Amino acid sequence: MSETEIVLEDLLILLSVAAFVAILVKRIRVPYTTALVLIGVAVSFLPIHMDLHISKELILLIVLPPLLFQGALHMDLERLRRNLVPIATMAFPGLVVATFLVGGMLHVALDMPFLQGLLFGAMVAATDPIAVLSIFKEVGAPERLKTLMEGESLFNDGTSVVLFTALLAVMMGQAEASVTAITGDFLKVCLGGAAVGLAFGLICYRLMKGLDDHLLEVTLTVVLVFGSFLVAEIFHLSGVISVVIAGLIVGNYGKMFSMSERTIETVENFWEVIDFLINAFLFLLIGFEMKLFVGNLTEYILPGLLIIGIVLVARALTVYPVYYFASKTRHAYSLGWAHIMVWGGLKGSIPIALVLGLPRDVPFRAEFLVFAAILVFFSLVVQTMTMKPLVRAYAGDA
């Protein structure tokens, strides 16, 4: 078989398994991300082999923009504005603090070099709200709690990718290794990326306003997602932040003033399918990658459990101070909500995408791969299964 035929066969296997997972989710009524991670674990033990490698560039260009756009498309801009202070605090300075906490604790506990620890901290800082939001919907949690969780995830996904990329550049000797330089670049690419996303989102919204063709408008959103990302990257700005802002503009102003009901339904269904396929691709691919470590997986169990504890401690040390300071302002919310936000900071597709895209010569890549898989498994299985009693106990707190 030719190389192209082998790749197509691999992709067909992934698509077939994704379809199986979709059917399974309908029958057992669990969040699809939880089902995907379980299937990924099963794949790592099955006698199925696949040699499908993806580069960092492919991850950044093809995988991340649709995932981020899908999240932004459903975020209510007005509710986001009303809760922007606690959301922005957790998603920007809070994420940086969590990254340094994880990096420092890994350096002390596992003797990992501090820079590699920071890289892992940035990689696992992103949160995945899909499973938590499905529980919120089932339990009938307040809209504000949903906004806090969803809004933080929306922005910290983009922030974690920017920080991860900056730290990786330092590690590969492509950027200056100083706090001032990294901070300056971080602010520049975030703000610049936001400006590009705003411009593209407004242009797309105005173009849609003069159309009434649901297929053409879906095509415009595809151009928006990848066009805004590419233009931002050309100018050395953050493509992921650009996509988030563009998604917010189209998901709010576009839906309110430009799209018909049929167009809204078509756009949402299209990106929901893309989101599911990408998640399936990532979770199954890491299952195949994990085959290399199944034989000596026991060596990673204790360090993996330690990393779970470290990430949870870092999460708590980020969320509770924000709760405390918010309680002194008009943005106050209950301590019970803070408990939900700590335990509900699940790890999902973004850490998996970032670790899969790491160049193979990066130090500690193998350890990062296994630790990320263990952490995501714990998040999407153990934390998800124990979230419902916590939400029922505290979601109704004022």
TORLUMDO-605349 format. One record per residue (C-alpha): x, y, z; residue in three letters. Coordinates in steps of 0.5 Angstrom, whole numbers, padded with zeros to 4 digits, always signed. Example, Ala and Ser with C-alpha at 12.3 -4.5 7.8 and 13.67 -1.06 7.14 Angstrom:
+0025-0009+0016ALA
+0027-0002+0014SER
This chain:
+0000+0000+0000MET
+0002+0007-0001SER
+0003+0012+0004GLU
-0003+0016+0002THR
-0007+0009+0003GLU
-0004+0008+0009ILE
-0006+0015+0012VAL
-0013+0014+0009LEU
-0014+0007+0012GLU
-0012+0010+0019ASP
-0016+0016+0019LEU
-0022+0011+0017LEU
-0021+0007+0023ILE
-0021+0013+0027LEU
-0027+0015+0024LEU
-0031+0008+0025SER
-0029+0008+0032VAL
-0032+0015+0033ALA
-0038+0013+0030ALA
-0038+0007+0035PHE
-0037+0012+0041VAL
-0043+0017+0038ALA
-0047+0011+0038ILE
-0045+0008+0045LEU
-0046+0015+0048VAL
-0053+0015+0046LYS
-0054+0009+0050ARG
-0051+0010+0056ILE
-0052+0017+0057ARG
-0045+0020+0059VAL
-0041+0026+0057PRO
-0038+0024+0050TYR
-0031+0026+0052THR
-0032+0021+0058THR
-0033+0016+0053ALA
-0028+0018+0048LEU
-0023+0018+0054VAL
-0025+0011+0056LEU
-0025+0008+0049ILE
-0018+0011+0048GLY
-0015+0007+0054VAL
-0018+0001+0051ALA
-0015+0002+0045VAL
-0008+0003+0048SER
-0009-0005+0050PHE
-0012-0007+0044LEU
-0008-0011+0038PRO
-0009-0005+0033ILE
-0003-0001+0031HIS
-0003+0006+0027MET
+0003+0010+0025ASP
+0000+0017+0024LEU
+0004+0022+0027HIS
+0002+0030+0027ILE
+0006+0036+0028SER
+0006+0042+0032LYS
+0004+0046+0026GLU
-0002+0041+0024LEU
-0004+0042+0031ILE
-0004+0049+0032LEU
-0007+0050+0025LEU
-0012+0045+0024ILE
-0014+0042+0031VAL
-0014+0048+0036LEU
-0018+0053+0032PRO
-0024+0049+0031PRO
-0024+0047+0038LEU
-0024+0054+0041LEU
-0029+0057+0036PHE
-0034+0052+0038GLN
-0033+0054+0045GLY
-0034+0061+0043ALA
-0040+0061+0039LEU
-0044+0059+0045HIS
-0042+0064+0050MET
-0047+0069+0051ASP
-0043+0076+0051LEU
-0047+0080+0056GLU
-0047+0075+0061ARG
-0039+0074+0060LEU
-0039+0082+0061ARG
-0042+0082+0067ARG
-0038+0076+0070ASN
-0031+0079+0066LEU
-0027+0081+0073VAL
-0027+0074+0076PRO
-0027+0070+0069ILE
-0021+0074+0067ALA
-0017+0074+0073THR
-0018+0066+0073MET
-0016+0066+0066ALA
-0010+0070+0065PHE
-0006+0072+0072PRO
-0009+0066+0075GLY
-0007+0061+0069LEU
+0000+0064+0070VAL
+0000+0063+0077VAL
-0002+0056+0077ALA
+0003+0054+0071THR
+0008+0057+0076PHE
+0006+0053+0082LEU
+0005+0046+0078VAL
+0012+0048+0075GLY
+0015+0049+0082GLY
+0012+0043+0085MET
+0014+0038+0079LEU
+0021+0041+0080HIS
+0021+0040+0088VAL
+0017+0033+0088ALA
+0020+0030+0081LEU
+0026+0033+0080ASP
+0024+0036+0074MET
+0028+0042+0071PRO
+0024+0048+0072PHE
+0023+0050+0065LEU
+0020+0043+0063GLN
+0016+0043+0069GLY
+0013+0050+0067LEU
+0012+0047+0060LEU
+0008+0042+0063PHE
+0004+0047+0067GLY
+0002+0051+0061ALA
+0000+0045+0058MET
-0005+0042+0063VAL
-0008+0049+0065ALA
-0013+0049+0060ALA
-0020+0047+0063THR
-0025+0043+0059ASP
-0033+0044+0061PRO
-0036+0040+0056ILE
-0038+0034+0062ALA
-0039+0039+0067VAL
-0044+0043+0063LEU
-0048+0037+0061SER
-0049+0036+0069ILE
-0051+0043+0070PHE
-0056+0042+0065LYS
-0059+0036+0068GLU
-0059+0039+0075VAL
-0061+0046+0073GLY
-0055+0050+0076ALA
-0056+0057+0075PRO
-0054+0061+0069GLU
-0048+0065+0073ARG
-0045+0059+0075LEU
-0045+0056+0068LYS
-0042+0063+0065THR
-0036+0063+0070LEU
-0034+0056+0068MET
-0035+0056+0061GLU
-0032+0063+0061GLY
-0026+0061+0064GLU
-0025+0055+0060SER
-0026+0059+0054LEU
-0021+0064+0055PHE
-0016+0060+0059ASN
-0016+0055+0053ASP
-0013+0061+0049GLY
-0008+0063+0054THR
-0005+0056+0056SER
-0004+0055+0048VAL
+0000+0062+0048VAL
+0004+0061+0054LEU
+0005+0054+0052PHE
+0008+0056+0045THR
+0012+0062+0049ALA
+0015+0057+0054LEU
+0017+0051+0048LEU
+0020+0057+0044ALA
+0025+0058+0050VAL
+0026+0051+0051MET
+0028+0050+0044MET
+0033+0056+0044GLY
+0028+0060+0039GLN
+0026+0066+0044ALA
+0030+0069+0050GLU
+0029+0066+0057ALA
+0027+0072+0061SER
+0021+0074+0065VAL
+0021+0080+0062THR
+0021+0078+0055ALA
+0016+0072+0056ILE
+0011+0077+0059THR
+0012+0082+0054GLY
+0011+0077+0048ASP
+0005+0074+0052PHE
+0002+0081+0052LEU
+0003+0083+0045LYS
+0001+0077+0042VAL
-0005+0076+0046CYS
-0008+0083+0045LEU
-0006+0083+0038GLY
-0009+0077+0037GLY
-0015+0080+0040ALA
-0015+0086+0035ALA
-0015+0081+0029VAL
-0020+0077+0032GLY
-0025+0083+0033LEU
-0023+0086+0026ALA
-0025+0079+0022PHE
-0031+0078+0027GLY
-0034+0084+0025LEU
-0033+0083+0018ILE
-0036+0076+0018CYS
-0042+0079+0021TYR
-0043+0085+0016ARG
-0042+0080+0010LEU
-0047+0075+0014MET
-0052+0081+0014LYS
-0053+0082+0007GLY
-0054+0074+0006LEU
-0059+0069+0007ASP
-0056+0063+0005ASP
-0054+0058+0010HIS
-0049+0054+0006LEU
-0046+0060+0004LEU
-0046+0063+0011GLU
-0043+0056+0014VAL
-0037+0057+0009THR
-0036+0064+0011LEU
-0035+0061+0019THR
-0030+0056+0016VAL
-0026+0062+0012VAL
-0027+0066+0019LEU
-0024+0061+0023VAL
-0018+0059+0019PHE
-0017+0066+0016GLY
-0017+0070+0023SER
-0012+0065+0025PHE
-0007+0065+0019LEU
-0007+0072+0019VAL
-0006+0073+0026ALA
+0000+0068+0026GLU
+0003+0072+0020ILE
+0004+0078+0024PHE
+0007+0074+0030HIS
+0000+0075+0034LEU
-0004+0069+0037SER
-0008+0066+0032GLY
-0012+0062+0038VAL
-0014+0068+0042ILE
-0016+0071+0035SER
-0021+0065+0034VAL
-0024+0066+0041VAL
-0025+0073+0040ILE
-0028+0072+0032ALA
-0032+0067+0035GLY
-0035+0071+0040LEU
-0037+0076+0035ILE
-0040+0072+0030VAL
-0044+0068+0036GLY
-0047+0074+0039ASN
-0048+0079+0034TYR
-0048+0074+0028GLY
-0054+0070+0031LYS
-0058+0076+0034MET
-0057+0081+0027PHE
-0055+0077+0021SER
-0057+0070+0022MET
-0064+0066+0020SER
-0066+0061+0025GLU
-0064+0056+0019ARG
-0057+0059+0019THR
-0056+0059+0026ILE
-0058+0051+0027GLU
-0054+0049+0021THR
-0048+0053+0023VAL
-0048+0050+0030GLU
-0049+0043+0028ASN
-0044+0044+0023PHE
-0039+0046+0028TRP
-0041+0041+0033GLU
-0040+0035+0029VAL
-0033+0038+0027ILE
-0032+0039+0035ASP
-0034+0031+0036PHE
-0029+0029+0030LEU
-0023+0033+0033ILE
-0024+0030+0040ASN
-0025+0023+0038ALA
-0019+0024+0033PHE
-0015+0026+0039LEU
-0017+0021+0045PHE
-0016+0016+0040LEU
-0009+0018+0037LEU
-0007+0018+0045ILE
-0009+0011+0046GLY
-0005+0009+0040PHE
+0001+0013+0042GLU
+0000+0010+0049MET
+0001+0003+0047LYS
+0009+0004+0047LEU
+0008+0005+0055PHE
+0003+0000+0056VAL
+0008-0005+0058GLY
+0012-0001+0064ASN
+0006+0003+0065LEU
+0006+0001+0073THR
+0013+0006+0073GLU
+0008+0012+0072TYR
+0003+0010+0076ILE
+0006+0013+0083LEU
+0008+0020+0079PRO
+0002+0020+0076GLY
-0002+0020+0082LEU
+0003+0025+0085LEU
+0002+0030+0079ILE
-0006+0029+0080ILE
-0005+0032+0087GLY
+0000+0037+0084ILE
-0005+0040+0079VAL
-0011+0040+0084LEU
-0007+0044+0089VAL
-0005+0049+0084ALA
-0012+0049+0082ARG
-0015+0050+0089ALA
-0009+0056+0090LEU
-0012+0059+0084THR
-0019+0059+0085VAL
-0020+0060+0092TYR
-0016+0067+0092PRO
-0021+0069+0087VAL
-0027+0067+0090TYR
-0024+0071+0097TYR
-0023+0078+0093PHE
-0029+0077+0089ALA
-0033+0076+0095SER
-0031+0083+0097LYS
-0034+0086+0091THR
-0041+0086+0087ARG
-0038+0080+0083HIS
-0039+0076+0090ALA
-0041+0068+0089TYR
-0041+0063+0094SER
-0036+0058+0097LEU
-0040+0052+0095GLY
-0039+0055+0088TRP
-0032+0056+0089ALA
-0031+0048+0091HIS
-0035+0046+0084ILE
-0030+0051+0080MET
-0024+0047+0084VAL
-0027+0040+0082TRP
-0030+0042+0076GLY
-0023+0044+0073GLY
-0023+0038+0068LEU
-0017+0037+0063LYS
-0019+0035+0056GLY
-0018+0036+0049SER
-0013+0042+0049ILE
-0007+0038+0054PRO
-0008+0032+0049ILE
-0007+0036+0043ALA
-0001+0040+0046LEU
+0003+0034+0048VAL
+0001+0030+0041LEU
+0004+0036+0038GLY
+0011+0036+0041LEU
+0017+0035+0037PRO
+0019+0028+0039ARG
+0026+0031+0041ASP
+0023+0035+0046VAL
+0026+0033+0053PRO
+0021+0029+0057PHE
+0016+0028+0052ARG
+0015+0021+0053ALA
+0013+0023+0061GLU
+0009+0029+0059PHE
+0005+0024+0054LEU
+0004+0019+0060VAL
+0002+0024+0065PHE
-0002+0028+0061ALA
-0006+0022+0059ALA
-0007+0020+0067ILE
-0009+0027+0068LEU
-0014+0027+0063VAL
-0017+0020+0065PHE
-0018+0022+0072PHE
-0021+0029+0070SER
-0026+0026+0065LEU
-0028+0019+0069VAL
-0027+0020+0076VAL
-0028+0028+0077GLN
-0034+0027+0072THR
-0037+0021+0076MET
-0037+0025+0083THR
-0039+0032+0080MET
-0046+0031+0080LYS
-0047+0030+0088PRO
-0042+0036+0089LEU
-0047+0040+0084VAL
-0053+0038+0087ARG
-0050+0040+0094ALA
-0047+0047+0092TYR
-0050+0050+0086ALA
-0056+0053+0089GLY
-0052+0057+0094ASP
-0053+0064+0093ALA
